[in-house]
Amino acid sequence: MQDKSKENPTNFNSKSRLGFLFEKAKLHNRYDCLLKNELPSELAGLSLCLVEGQKVFLAAKNASVAFRAKRQKTKLLSIIKKIEGLAEIKSLSIGVDEKNTS
């Protein structure tokens, strides 16, 4: 018989490794949502990909958004530093999300 408690993510113990990953994913989603709310309209195709140490990786939905974002790295970095929890970010990297390009 299948263990039904494993199908519901609210049943995971937050002290387990899987619980830690869920908490990290929730934090990442929160950062991504806050970033998208702060971005100007010309950079609306950016999303948070990874936060690692003091570096942030952003994914652009196409090459033109990536090009515009790379030209405004200083502005993007200041926007990111305003987000609670990301104030210590020192650098960012921007790439094109190859899965979303057509």
Beta strands, then each sheet from edge to edge (+ up, - down):
strand 1: 46-52
strand 2: 55-60
strand 3: 91-96
sheet 1: 1+ 2- 3-
end
